[in-house]
Amino acid sequence: MGIHVVIQPLVGYGAAVVSPSPGVRQLVAGSEETSFIVQVPARIGGLMDTARFAQSLAAAASEFGEWCETQHRTRSHSSSFHDQWSDAADDAVTRKND
């Protein structure tokens, strides 16, 4: 059984590498109120496992960010959400009256 964390970012969410104490680094993502933290496990191989995970996370995040930007560009040129629903309702009424 796994744990799944879903984040739906709000304005101001971001990510940073922080150093809470000398010699310790963490990857922190989210906001001041809600965040998730990636830490290096204190075991042999922990640094390399974390490096691979962070690099994989960075590549996937970049791909996802590019997809979101593309979707935003294509969707922002269409009519507003309200207009789309109004048009669909008008079409339904027209078909019903035909």
Beta strands, then each sheet from edge to edge (+ up, - down):
strand 1: 14-21
strand 2: 24-30
strand 3: 35-38
sheet 1: 1+ 2- 3+
end
